[in-house]
Amino acid sequence: MERISALGLDVGKKRIGVAGCDGTGLIATGLTTIERQSFPQDVQQLQALVTEREVQLLVIGLPYTMDGSIGFQAKQVQKFAKRISKALELPIEYIDERLTSVEAETKLKAQKKYSRHNKGLVDRLAATIILQQWLDQRRASLI
């Protein structure tokens, strides 16, 4: 199987959770949480990760509404994704991230690491779940 280097992004209004994967494309790991200030700064911080990790692709969680349609929040994420894709010159793939933040909070509570004051950790774990789902789907489609 070819090597893959992707970044998983959980894009929110205030923060972007970022996850990466090992070259084998098996395991997603939380990397960082970017506190959003301005688009150029978001690009700069992501560009550093892209360069360092030789990223080939961005996997972005799309918050569909519960009935599976694309609501306001998902449109905002798509708008950001298109801009970031162009700025970083990388292709993007979307993954349904409807329940990833809930799943992330549940996992952190189970590990006794959850705190309302540490939203960055939730965002980072949500990004990890997003990327892991994509990696698992990709692997399943290659078998």
C-alpha atoms as a printed R data frame, in Angstrom:
    type eleno elety resid chain resno       x      y      z
1   ATOM     1    CA   MET     A     1   0.000  0.000  0.000
2   ATOM     2    CA   GLU     A     2   1.295  3.457 -0.844
3   ATOM     3    CA   ARG     A     3   2.382  5.804  1.909
4   ATOM     4    CA   ILE     A     4  -0.092  8.488  2.880
5   ATOM     5    CA   SER     A     5   0.365 11.637  4.882
6   ATOM     6    CA   ALA     A     6  -2.870 13.418  5.678
7   ATOM     7    CA   LEU     A     7  -3.997 16.000  8.192
8   ATOM     8    CA   GLY     A     8  -7.414 15.669  9.802
9   ATOM     9    CA   LEU     A     9  -9.068 18.974 10.644
10  ATOM    10    CA   ASP     A    10 -11.945 19.683 12.998
11  ATOM    11    CA   VAL     A    11 -12.786 23.244 11.966
12  ATOM    12    CA   GLY     A    12 -14.632 25.403 14.452
13  ATOM    13    CA   LYS     A    13 -15.240 29.130 14.771
14  ATOM    14    CA   LYS     A    14 -12.641 29.553 17.508
15  ATOM    15    CA   ARG     A    15 -10.304 26.605 17.068
16  ATOM    16    CA   ILE     A    16  -9.085 24.031 14.570
17  ATOM    17    CA   GLY     A    17  -8.282 20.599 15.969
18  ATOM    18    CA   VAL     A    18  -5.474 18.981 13.980
19  ATOM    19    CA   ALA     A    19  -4.556 15.300 13.685
20  ATOM    20    CA   GLY     A    20  -1.974 13.517 11.565
21  ATOM    21    CA   CYS     A    21  -1.325  9.931 10.576
22  ATOM    22    CA   ASP     A    22   1.732  7.786 10.365
23  ATOM    23    CA   GLY     A    23   2.999  7.039  6.867
24  ATOM    24    CA   THR     A    24   1.319  3.634  6.848
25  ATOM    25    CA   GLY     A    25  -2.086  5.297  7.064
26  ATOM    26    CA   LEU     A    26  -3.162  3.089  9.950
27  ATOM    27    CA   ILE     A    27  -3.277  5.324 12.981
28  ATOM    28    CA   ALA     A    28  -4.420  8.904 13.447
29  ATOM    29    CA   THR     A    29  -2.857 10.921 16.261
30  ATOM    30    CA   GLY     A    30  -3.882 14.265 17.706
31  ATOM    31    CA   LEU     A    31  -1.221 16.864 16.931
32  ATOM    32    CA   THR     A    32  -2.335 20.289 18.073
33  ATOM    33    CA   THR     A    33  -5.164 22.752 18.371
34  ATOM    34    CA   ILE     A    34  -4.901 26.036 16.508
35  ATOM    35    CA   GLU     A    35  -6.528 29.030 18.186
36  ATOM    36    CA   ARG     A    36  -8.020 30.915 15.261
37  ATOM    37    CA   GLN     A    37  -7.097 34.569 14.930
38  ATOM    38    CA   SER     A    38  -6.996 35.343 11.236
39  ATOM    39    CA   PHE     A    39  -7.016 33.363  8.016
40  ATOM    40    CA   PRO     A    40  -3.349 34.202  7.185
41  ATOM    41    CA   GLN     A    41  -2.308 32.975 10.650
42  ATOM    42    CA   ASP     A    42  -4.375 29.787 10.281
43  ATOM    43    CA   VAL     A    43  -2.633 29.176  6.942
44  ATOM    44    CA   GLN     A    44   0.785 29.881  8.415
45  ATOM    45    CA   GLN     A    45   0.322 27.413 11.280
46  ATOM    46    CA   LEU     A    46  -1.109 24.709  9.010
47  ATOM    47    CA   GLN     A    47   1.620 25.305  6.405
48  ATOM    48    CA   ALA     A    48   4.290 24.583  9.027
49  ATOM    49    CA   LEU     A    49   2.643 21.215  9.786
50  ATOM    50    CA   VAL     A    50   2.147 20.443  6.100
51  ATOM    51    CA   THR     A    51   5.834 21.095  5.377
52  ATOM    52    CA   GLU     A    52   7.116 19.239  8.435
53  ATOM    53    CA   ARG     A    53   4.912 16.177  7.822
54  ATOM    54    CA   GLU     A    54   4.996 16.243  3.988
55  ATOM    55    CA   VAL     A    55   1.214 16.277  3.928
56  ATOM    56    CA   GLN     A    56  -0.502 15.242  0.675
57  ATOM    57    CA   LEU     A    57  -4.129 15.705  1.651
58  ATOM    58    CA   LEU     A    58  -6.462 17.432  4.101
59  ATOM    59    CA   VAL     A    59  -9.351 15.469  5.598
60  ATOM    60    CA   ILE     A    60 -11.948 17.881  6.915
61  ATOM    61    CA   GLY     A    61 -14.889 17.012  9.118
62  ATOM    62    CA   LEU     A    62 -18.141 18.312  7.685
63  ATOM    63    CA   PRO     A    63 -20.857 18.890 10.280
64  ATOM    64    CA   TYR     A    64 -23.942 17.677  8.424
65  ATOM    65    CA   THR     A    65 -27.251 18.286 10.159
66  ATOM    66    CA   MET     A    66 -28.826 15.225 11.763
67  ATOM    67    CA   ASP     A    67 -31.035 14.664  8.715
68  ATOM    68    CA   GLY     A    68 -27.908 14.505  6.544
69  ATOM    69    CA   SER     A    69 -28.259 17.869  4.831
70  ATOM    70    CA   ILE     A    70 -25.658 20.610  4.666
71  ATOM    71    CA   GLY     A    71 -26.632 23.401  7.018
72  ATOM    72    CA   PHE     A    72 -25.132 26.782  7.809
73  ATOM    73    CA   GLN     A    73 -22.195 25.440  9.838
74  ATOM    74    CA   ALA     A    74 -21.223 22.923  7.143
75  ATOM    75    CA   LYS     A    75 -21.332 25.682  4.498
76  ATOM    76    CA   GLN     A    76 -18.970 27.788  6.650
77  ATOM    77    CA   VAL     A    77 -16.600 24.825  6.953
78  ATOM    78    CA   GLN     A    78 -16.734 24.221  3.176
79  ATOM    79    CA   LYS     A    79 -15.959 27.872  2.505
80  ATOM    80    CA   PHE     A    80 -12.952 27.720  4.840
81  ATOM    81    CA   ALA     A    81 -11.871 24.354  3.387
82  ATOM    82    CA   LYS     A    82 -11.865 25.703 -0.180
83  ATOM    83    CA   ARG     A    83  -9.767 28.696  0.862
84  ATOM    84    CA   ILE     A    84  -7.304 26.597  2.867
85  ATOM    85    CA   SER     A    85  -7.057 24.013  0.080
86  ATOM    86    CA   LYS     A    86  -6.109 26.771 -2.361
87  ATOM    87    CA   ALA     A    87  -3.699 28.468  0.058
88  ATOM    88    CA   LEU     A    88  -1.896 25.213  0.899
89  ATOM    89    CA   GLU     A    89  -2.256 23.777 -2.628
90  ATOM    90    CA   LEU     A    90  -3.614 20.518 -1.259
91  ATOM    91    CA   PRO     A    91  -6.665 18.446 -2.168
92  ATOM    92    CA   ILE     A    92  -9.391 18.016  0.431
93  ATOM    93    CA   GLU     A    93 -11.730 15.210  1.289
94  ATOM    94    CA   TYR     A    94 -14.698 15.601  3.580
95  ATOM    95    CA   ILE     A    95 -15.925 13.154  6.148
96  ATOM    96    CA   ASP     A    96 -19.207 13.206  8.040
97  ATOM    97    CA   GLU     A    97 -18.324 14.434 11.514
98  ATOM    98    CA   ARG     A    98 -21.786 14.719 13.014
99  ATOM    99    CA   LEU     A    99 -21.027 13.013 16.297
100 ATOM   100    CA   THR     A   100 -17.244 13.252 16.584
101 ATOM   101    CA   SER     A   101 -17.228 16.011 19.226
102 ATOM   102    CA   VAL     A   102 -19.714 14.040 21.326
103 ATOM   103    CA   GLU     A   103 -17.593 10.903 20.867
104 ATOM   104    CA   ALA     A   104 -14.453 12.872 21.785
105 ATOM   105    CA   GLU     A   105 -16.063 14.238 24.973
106 ATOM   106    CA   THR     A   106 -17.283 10.748 25.932
107 ATOM   107    CA   LYS     A   107 -13.786  9.269 25.447
108 ATOM   108    CA   LEU     A   108 -12.166 12.042 27.481
109 ATOM   109    CA   LYS     A   109 -14.719 11.661 30.276
110 ATOM   110    CA   ALA     A   110 -13.997  7.932 30.344
111 ATOM   111    CA   GLN     A   111 -10.276  8.718 30.695
112 ATOM   112    CA   LYS     A   112 -11.069 11.364 33.343
113 ATOM   113    CA   LYS     A   113  -9.397 13.978 31.136
114 ATOM   114    CA   TYR     A   114 -12.473 15.952 30.190
115 ATOM   115    CA   SER     A   115 -12.763 19.544 31.305
116 ATOM   116    CA   ARG     A   116 -15.002 22.273 29.959
117 ATOM   117    CA   HIS     A   117 -11.932 24.510 30.084
118 ATOM   118    CA   ASN     A   118  -9.950 22.282 27.777
119 ATOM   119    CA   LYS     A   119 -11.967 22.534 24.580
120 ATOM   120    CA   GLY     A   120  -8.715 22.288 22.615
121 ATOM   121    CA   LEU     A   121  -8.309 18.697 23.733
122 ATOM   122    CA   VAL     A   122 -11.841 17.895 22.537
123 ATOM   123    CA   ASP     A   123 -11.126 19.546 19.153
124 ATOM   124    CA   ARG     A   124  -7.859 17.650 18.794
125 ATOM   125    CA   LEU     A   125  -9.497 14.325 19.626
126 ATOM   126    CA   ALA     A   126 -12.410 15.097 17.282
127 ATOM   127    CA   ALA     A   127  -9.855 15.725 14.497
128 ATOM   128    CA   THR     A   128  -8.229 12.386 15.353
129 ATOM   129    CA   ILE     A   129 -11.600 10.595 15.098
130 ATOM   130    CA   ILE     A   130 -12.304 12.322 11.754
131 ATOM   131    CA   LEU     A   131  -8.957 11.247 10.311
132 ATOM   132    CA   GLN     A   132  -9.233  7.733 11.741
133 ATOM   133    CA   GLN     A   133 -12.666  7.271 10.113
134 ATOM   134    CA   TRP     A   134 -11.223  8.383  6.781
135 ATOM   135    CA   LEU     A   135  -8.204  6.065  7.125
136 ATOM   136    CA   ASP     A   136 -10.470  3.128  8.003
137 ATOM   137    CA   GLN     A   137 -12.767  3.811  5.038
138 ATOM   138    CA   ARG     A   138  -9.775  4.214  2.719
139 ATOM   139    CA   ARG     A   139  -8.295  0.910  3.912
140 ATOM   140    CA   ALA     A   140 -11.643 -0.883  3.521
141 ATOM   141    CA   SER     A   141 -11.978  0.376 -0.059
142 ATOM   142    CA   LEU     A   142  -8.471 -0.868 -0.955
143 ATOM   143    CA   ILE     A   143  -9.057 -4.412  0.281
